């Protein structure tokens, strides 16, 4: 599909513009080349590559990994070892059956 640069079009990304009788193929070719590149280039087919977080060679340390902790849950990580199995948390505060909304 062709259009003149001044045309009113909603999807200009899908159009090729005719400038001085020539099509500008640079964006189309650039997109095709970038999409054809591998997502994680490696030096050889059997090379596992580099760690995406720190850049360490995965061939040197195949068991290399990072602990991925969601920052929203990081504060709870310190509580993981505070209670023993079968032990209940001691909840202090209001007595059973008393709701804050009911108190007047």
Chimera marker file (.cmm) of the C-alpha trace (Angstrom):
<marker_set name="trace">
<marker id="1" x="0.000" y="0.000" z="0.000" r="1" g="1" b="0" radius="0.5"/>
<marker id="2" x="1.398" y="3.409" z="-0.853" r="1" g="1" b="0" radius="0.5"/>
<marker id="3" x="0.581" y="6.838" z="0.441" r="1" g="1" b="0" radius="0.5"/>
<marker id="4" x="1.885" y="10.334" z="0.201" r="1" g="1" b="0" radius="0.5"/>
<marker id="5" x="3.527" y="11.684" z="3.374" r="1" g="1" b="0" radius="0.5"/>
<marker id="6" x="0.774" y="14.269" z="3.879" r="1" g="1" b="0" radius="0.5"/>
<marker id="7" x="-2.102" y="11.760" z="3.678" r="1" g="1" b="0" radius="0.5"/>
<marker id="8" x="-4.266" y="11.335" z="6.750" r="1" g="1" b="0" radius="0.5"/>
<marker id="9" x="-3.851" y="7.690" z="7.816" r="1" g="1" b="0" radius="0.5"/>
<marker id="10" x="-4.381" y="5.893" z="11.107" r="1" g="1" b="0" radius="0.5"/>
<marker id="11" x="-1.697" y="3.200" z="10.649" r="1" g="1" b="0" radius="0.5"/>
<marker id="12" x="1.327" y="4.943" z="9.152" r="1" g="1" b="0" radius="0.5"/>
<marker id="13" x="3.537" y="2.054" z="10.324" r="1" g="1" b="0" radius="0.5"/>
<marker id="14" x="2.069" y="-0.305" z="7.721" r="1" g="1" b="0" radius="0.5"/>
<marker id="15" x="2.455" y="2.098" z="4.822" r="1" g="1" b="0" radius="0.5"/>
<marker id="16" x="5.367" y="2.760" z="2.493" r="1" g="1" b="0" radius="0.5"/>
<marker id="17" x="5.772" y="6.394" z="1.559" r="1" g="1" b="0" radius="0.5"/>
<marker id="18" x="6.686" y="7.439" z="-1.958" r="1" g="1" b="0" radius="0.5"/>
<marker id="19" x="9.332" y="10.176" z="-1.838" r="1" g="1" b="0" radius="0.5"/>
<marker id="20" x="10.624" y="11.592" z="-5.150" r="1" g="1" b="0" radius="0.5"/>
<marker id="21" x="9.342" y="8.500" z="-6.931" r="1" g="1" b="0" radius="0.5"/>
<marker id="22" x="11.209" y="6.115" z="-4.577" r="1" g="1" b="0" radius="0.5"/>
<marker id="23" x="10.099" y="3.936" z="-1.689" r="1" g="1" b="0" radius="0.5"/>
<marker id="24" x="11.946" y="4.276" z="1.620" r="1" g="1" b="0" radius="0.5"/>
<marker id="25" x="12.676" y="0.629" z="2.472" r="1" g="1" b="0" radius="0.5"/>
<marker id="26" x="14.983" y="1.362" z="5.420" r="1" g="1" b="0" radius="0.5"/>
<marker id="27" x="12.374" y="0.739" z="8.176" r="1" g="1" b="0" radius="0.5"/>
<marker id="28" x="11.144" y="-2.459" z="6.526" r="1" g="1" b="0" radius="0.5"/>
<marker id="29" x="14.653" y="-3.849" z="6.040" r="1" g="1" b="0" radius="0.5"/>
<marker id="30" x="15.782" y="-2.796" z="9.532" r="1" g="1" b="0" radius="0.5"/>
<marker id="31" x="12.807" y="-4.564" z="11.128" r="1" g="1" b="0" radius="0.5"/>
<marker id="32" x="13.403" y="-7.713" z="9.062" r="1" g="1" b="0" radius="0.5"/>
<marker id="33" x="17.099" y="-7.867" z="10.002" r="1" g="1" b="0" radius="0.5"/>
<marker id="34" x="16.494" y="-7.233" z="13.706" r="1" g="1" b="0" radius="0.5"/>
<marker id="35" x="13.783" y="-9.897" z="13.860" r="1" g="1" b="0" radius="0.5"/>
<marker id="36" x="16.099" y="-12.411" z="12.147" r="1" g="1" b="0" radius="0.5"/>
<marker id="37" x="18.870" y="-11.952" z="14.749" r="1" g="1" b="0" radius="0.5"/>
<marker id="38" x="19.053" y="-14.565" z="17.528" r="1" g="1" b="0" radius="0.5"/>
<marker id="39" x="17.702" y="-13.470" z="20.886" r="1" g="1" b="0" radius="0.5"/>
<marker id="40" x="20.831" y="-14.689" z="22.727" r="1" g="1" b="0" radius="0.5"/>
<marker id="41" x="23.797" y="-14.883" z="20.361" r="1" g="1" b="0" radius="0.5"/>
<marker id="42" x="26.396" y="-17.517" z="21.270" r="1" g="1" b="0" radius="0.5"/>
<marker id="43" x="29.905" y="-18.196" z="19.984" r="1" g="1" b="0" radius="0.5"/>
<marker id="44" x="29.202" y="-21.848" z="19.074" r="1" g="1" b="0" radius="0.5"/>
<marker id="45" x="26.129" y="-24.064" z="18.792" r="1" g="1" b="0" radius="0.5"/>
<marker id="46" x="27.087" y="-26.061" z="21.916" r="1" g="1" b="0" radius="0.5"/>
<marker id="47" x="27.916" y="-22.940" z="23.967" r="1" g="1" b="0" radius="0.5"/>
<marker id="48" x="25.367" y="-22.228" z="26.742" r="1" g="1" b="0" radius="0.5"/>
<marker id="49" x="26.139" y="-18.489" z="26.584" r="1" g="1" b="0" radius="0.5"/>
<marker id="50" x="26.447" y="-15.886" z="29.322" r="1" g="1" b="0" radius="0.5"/>
<marker id="51" x="24.343" y="-15.228" z="32.399" r="1" g="1" b="0" radius="0.5"/>
<marker id="52" x="21.834" y="-12.527" z="31.541" r="1" g="1" b="0" radius="0.5"/>
<marker id="53" x="22.181" y="-10.935" z="35.005" r="1" g="1" b="0" radius="0.5"/>
<marker id="54" x="25.926" y="-10.901" z="35.730" r="1" g="1" b="0" radius="0.5"/>
<marker id="55" x="27.627" y="-11.956" z="32.471" r="1" g="1" b="0" radius="0.5"/>
<marker id="56" x="29.329" y="-15.058" z="33.910" r="1" g="1" b="0" radius="0.5"/>
<marker id="57" x="30.218" y="-17.799" z="31.408" r="1" g="1" b="0" radius="0.5"/>
<marker id="58" x="27.690" y="-20.604" z="31.857" r="1" g="1" b="0" radius="0.5"/>
<marker id="59" x="30.172" y="-23.105" z="30.351" r="1" g="1" b="0" radius="0.5"/>
<marker id="60" x="32.524" y="-22.532" z="33.329" r="1" g="1" b="0" radius="0.5"/>
<marker id="61" x="29.782" y="-22.963" z="35.939" r="1" g="1" b="0" radius="0.5"/>
<marker id="62" x="26.785" y="-24.954" z="34.621" r="1" g="1" b="0" radius="0.5"/>
<marker id="63" x="25.004" y="-24.745" z="38.010" r="1" g="1" b="0" radius="0.5"/>
<marker id="64" x="25.208" y="-20.923" z="38.053" r="1" g="1" b="0" radius="0.5"/>
<marker id="65" x="21.945" y="-19.269" z="39.068" r="1" g="1" b="0" radius="0.5"/>
<marker id="66" x="20.636" y="-16.265" z="40.960" r="1" g="1" b="0" radius="0.5"/>
<marker id="67" x="17.975" y="-16.334" z="43.636" r="1" g="1" b="0" radius="0.5"/>
<marker id="68" x="15.080" y="-14.458" z="42.083" r="1" g="1" b="0" radius="0.5"/>
<marker id="69" x="13.161" y="-12.771" z="44.876" r="1" g="1" b="0" radius="0.5"/>
<marker id="70" x="10.200" y="-10.611" z="44.044" r="1" g="1" b="0" radius="0.5"/>
<marker id="71" x="10.843" y="-7.323" z="45.856" r="1" g="1" b="0" radius="0.5"/>
<marker id="72" x="7.212" y="-7.231" z="46.938" r="1" g="1" b="0" radius="0.5"/>
<marker id="73" x="7.782" y="-10.427" z="48.965" r="1" g="1" b="0" radius="0.5"/>
<marker id="74" x="11.392" y="-9.738" z="50.043" r="1" g="1" b="0" radius="0.5"/>
<marker id="75" x="10.350" y="-8.455" z="53.482" r="1" g="1" b="0" radius="0.5"/>
<marker id="76" x="8.702" y="-11.813" z="54.236" r="1" g="1" b="0" radius="0.5"/>
<marker id="77" x="11.890" y="-13.730" z="53.438" r="1" g="1" b="0" radius="0.5"/>
<marker id="78" x="13.269" y="-12.914" z="56.897" r="1" g="1" b="0" radius="0.5"/>
<marker id="79" x="10.205" y="-14.466" z="58.538" r="1" g="1" b="0" radius="0.5"/>
<marker id="80" x="10.673" y="-17.825" z="56.813" r="1" g="1" b="0" radius="0.5"/>
<marker id="81" x="12.756" y="-19.376" z="59.605" r="1" g="1" b="0" radius="0.5"/>
<marker id="82" x="11.118" y="-17.743" z="62.634" r="1" g="1" b="0" radius="0.5"/>
<marker id="83" x="8.481" y="-20.417" z="63.382" r="1" g="1" b="0" radius="0.5"/>
<marker id="84" x="9.065" y="-24.136" z="63.759" r="1" g="1" b="0" radius="0.5"/>
<marker id="85" x="6.941" y="-26.802" z="62.100" r="1" g="1" b="0" radius="0.5"/>
<marker id="86" x="3.675" y="-27.351" z="63.958" r="1" g="1" b="0" radius="0.5"/>
<marker id="87" x="4.060" y="-24.156" z="65.957" r="1" g="1" b="0" radius="0.5"/>
<marker id="88" x="1.308" y="-21.565" z="65.710" r="1" g="1" b="0" radius="0.5"/>
<marker id="89" x="1.847" y="-17.841" z="65.701" r="1" g="1" b="0" radius="0.5"/>
<marker id="90" x="0.749" y="-16.082" z="68.851" r="1" g="1" b="0" radius="0.5"/>
<marker id="91" x="-1.779" y="-13.477" z="67.796" r="1" g="1" b="0" radius="0.5"/>
<marker id="92" x="-2.143" y="-10.830" z="70.452" r="1" g="1" b="0" radius="0.5"/>
<marker id="93" x="-4.786" y="-8.193" z="70.238" r="1" g="1" b="0" radius="0.5"/>
<marker id="94" x="-8.568" y="-8.337" z="70.255" r="1" g="1" b="0" radius="0.5"/>
<marker id="95" x="-10.335" y="-11.225" z="71.893" r="1" g="1" b="0" radius="0.5"/>
<marker id="96" x="-12.028" y="-13.819" z="69.689" r="1" g="1" b="0" radius="0.5"/>
<marker id="97" x="-15.374" y="-12.692" z="68.337" r="1" g="1" b="0" radius="0.5"/>
<marker id="98" x="-14.728" y="-8.985" z="68.811" r="1" g="1" b="0" radius="0.5"/>
<marker id="99" x="-14.708" y="-6.984" z="65.612" r="1" g="1" b="0" radius="0.5"/>
<marker id="100" x="-13.279" y="-3.475" z="65.476" r="1" g="1" b="0" radius="0.5"/>
<marker id="101" x="-16.282" y="-2.259" z="63.490" r="1" g="1" b="0" radius="0.5"/>
<marker id="102" x="-18.685" y="-3.516" z="66.158" r="1" g="1" b="0" radius="0.5"/>
<marker id="103" x="-16.957" y="-1.578" z="68.936" r="1" g="1" b="0" radius="0.5"/>
<marker id="104" x="-18.633" y="1.802" z="69.440" r="1" g="1" b="0" radius="0.5"/>
<link id1="1" id2="2" r="1" g="1" b="0" radius="0.2"/>
<link id1="2" id2="3" r="1" g="1" b="0" radius="0.2"/>
<link id1="3" id2="4" r="1" g="1" b="0" radius="0.2"/>
<link id1="4" id2="5" r="1" g="1" b="0" radius="0.2"/>
<link id1="5" id2="6" r="1" g="1" b="0" radius="0.2"/>
<link id1="6" id2="7" r="1" g="1" b="0" radius="0.2"/>
<link id1="7" id2="8" r="1" g="1" b="0" radius="0.2"/>
<link id1="8" id2="9" r="1" g="1" b="0" radius="0.2"/>
<link id1="9" id2="10" r="1" g="1" b="0" radius="0.2"/>
<link id1="10" id2="11" r="1" g="1" b="0" radius="0.2"/>
<link id1="11" id2="12" r="1" g="1" b="0" radius="0.2"/>
<link id1="12" id2="13" r="1" g="1" b="0" radius="0.2"/>
<link id1="13" id2="14" r="1" g="1" b="0" radius="0.2"/>
<link id1="14" id2="15" r="1" g="1" b="0" radius="0.2"/>
<link id1="15" id2="16" r="1" g="1" b="0" radius="0.2"/>
<link id1="16" id2="17" r="1" g="1" b="0" radius="0.2"/>
<link id1="17" id2="18" r="1" g="1" b="0" radius="0.2"/>
<link id1="18" id2="19" r="1" g="1" b="0" radius="0.2"/>
<link id1="19" id2="20" r="1" g="1" b="0" radius="0.2"/>
<link id1="20" id2="21" r="1" g="1" b="0" radius="0.2"/>
<link id1="21" id2="22" r="1" g="1" b="0" radius="0.2"/>
<link id1="22" id2="23" r="1" g="1" b="0" radius="0.2"/>
<link id1="23" id2="24" r="1" g="1" b="0" radius="0.2"/>
<link id1="24" id2="25" r="1" g="1" b="0" radius="0.2"/>
<link id1="25" id2="26" r="1" g="1" b="0" radius="0.2"/>
<link id1="26" id2="27" r="1" g="1" b="0" radius="0.2"/>
<link id1="27" id2="28" r="1" g="1" b="0" radius="0.2"/>
<link id1="28" id2="29" r="1" g="1" b="0" radius="0.2"/>
<link id1="29" id2="30" r="1" g="1" b="0" radius="0.2"/>
<link id1="30" id2="31" r="1" g="1" b="0" radius="0.2"/>
<link id1="31" id2="32" r="1" g="1" b="0" radius="0.2"/>
<link id1="32" id2="33" r="1" g="1" b="0" radius="0.2"/>
<link id1="33" id2="34" r="1" g="1" b="0" radius="0.2"/>
<link id1="34" id2="35" r="1" g="1" b="0" radius="0.2"/>
<link id1="35" id2="36" r="1" g="1" b="0" radius="0.2"/>
<link id1="36" id2="37" r="1" g="1" b="0" radius="0.2"/>
<link id1="37" id2="38" r="1" g="1" b="0" radius="0.2"/>
<link id1="38" id2="39" r="1" g="1" b="0" radius="0.2"/>
<link id1="39" id2="40" r="1" g="1" b="0" radius="0.2"/>
<link id1="40" id2="41" r="1" g="1" b="0" radius="0.2"/>
<link id1="41" id2="42" r="1" g="1" b="0" radius="0.2"/>
<link id1="42" id2="43" r="1" g="1" b="0" radius="0.2"/>
<link id1="43" id2="44" r="1" g="1" b="0" radius="0.2"/>
<link id1="44" id2="45" r="1" g="1" b="0" radius="0.2"/>
<link id1="45" id2="46" r="1" g="1" b="0" radius="0.2"/>
<link id1="46" id2="47" r="1" g="1" b="0" radius="0.2"/>
<link id1="47" id2="48" r="1" g="1" b="0" radius="0.2"/>
<link id1="48" id2="49" r="1" g="1" b="0" radius="0.2"/>
<link id1="49" id2="50" r="1" g="1" b="0" radius="0.2"/>
<link id1="50" id2="51" r="1" g="1" b="0" radius="0.2"/>
<link id1="51" id2="52" r="1" g="1" b="0" radius="0.2"/>
<link id1="52" id2="53" r="1" g="1" b="0" radius="0.2"/>
<link id1="53" id2="54" r="1" g="1" b="0" radius="0.2"/>
<link id1="54" id2="55" r="1" g="1" b="0" radius="0.2"/>
<link id1="55" id2="56" r="1" g="1" b="0" radius="0.2"/>
<link id1="56" id2="57" r="1" g="1" b="0" radius="0.2"/>
<link id1="57" id2="58" r="1" g="1" b="0" radius="0.2"/>
<link id1="58" id2="59" r="1" g="1" b="0" radius="0.2"/>
<link id1="59" id2="60" r="1" g="1" b="0" radius="0.2"/>
<link id1="60" id2="61" r="1" g="1" b="0" radius="0.2"/>
<link id1="61" id2="62" r="1" g="1" b="0" radius="0.2"/>
<link id1="62" id2="63" r="1" g="1" b="0" radius="0.2"/>
<link id1="63" id2="64" r="1" g="1" b="0" radius="0.2"/>
<link id1="64" id2="65" r="1" g="1" b="0" radius="0.2"/>
<link id1="65" id2="66" r="1" g="1" b="0" radius="0.2"/>
<link id1="66" id2="67" r="1" g="1" b="0" radius="0.2"/>
<link id1="67" id2="68" r="1" g="1" b="0" radius="0.2"/>
<link id1="68" id2="69" r="1" g="1" b="0" radius="0.2"/>
<link id1="69" id2="70" r="1" g="1" b="0" radius="0.2"/>
<link id1="70" id2="71" r="1" g="1" b="0" radius="0.2"/>
<link id1="71" id2="72" r="1" g="1" b="0" radius="0.2"/>
<link id1="72" id2="73" r="1" g="1" b="0" radius="0.2"/>
<link id1="73" id2="74" r="1" g="1" b="0" radius="0.2"/>
<link id1="74" id2="75" r="1" g="1" b="0" radius="0.2"/>
<link id1="75" id2="76" r="1" g="1" b="0" radius="0.2"/>
<link id1="76" id2="77" r="1" g="1" b="0" radius="0.2"/>
<link id1="77" id2="78" r="1" g="1" b="0" radius="0.2"/>
<link id1="78" id2="79" r="1" g="1" b="0" radius="0.2"/>
<link id1="79" id2="80" r="1" g="1" b="0" radius="0.2"/>
<link id1="80" id2="81" r="1" g="1" b="0" radius="0.2"/>
<link id1="81" id2="82" r="1" g="1" b="0" radius="0.2"/>
<link id1="82" id2="83" r="1" g="1" b="0" radius="0.2"/>
<link id1="83" id2="84" r="1" g="1" b="0" radius="0.2"/>
<link id1="84" id2="85" r="1" g="1" b="0" radius="0.2"/>
<link id1="85" id2="86" r="1" g="1" b="0" radius="0.2"/>
<link id1="86" id2="87" r="1" g="1" b="0" radius="0.2"/>
<link id1="87" id2="88" r="1" g="1" b="0" radius="0.2"/>
<link id1="88" id2="89" r="1" g="1" b="0" radius="0.2"/>
<link id1="89" id2="90" r="1" g="1" b="0" radius="0.2"/>
<link id1="90" id2="91" r="1" g="1" b="0" radius="0.2"/>
<link id1="91" id2="92" r="1" g="1" b="0" radius="0.2"/>
<link id1="92" id2="93" r="1" g="1" b="0" radius="0.2"/>
<link id1="93" id2="94" r="1" g="1" b="0" radius="0.2"/>
<link id1="94" id2="95" r="1" g="1" b="0" radius="0.2"/>
<link id1="95" id2="96" r="1" g="1" b="0" radius="0.2"/>
<link id1="96" id2="97" r="1" g="1" b="0" radius="0.2"/>
<link id1="97" id2="98" r="1" g="1" b="0" radius="0.2"/>
<link id1="98" id2="99" r="1" g="1" b="0" radius="0.2"/>
<link id1="99" id2="100" r="1" g="1" b="0" radius="0.2"/>
<link id1="100" id2="101" r="1" g="1" b="0" radius="0.2"/>
<link id1="101" id2="102" r="1" g="1" b="0" radius="0.2"/>
<link id1="102" id2="103" r="1" g="1" b="0" radius="0.2"/>
<link id1="103" id2="104" r="1" g="1" b="0" radius="0.2"/>
</marker_set>
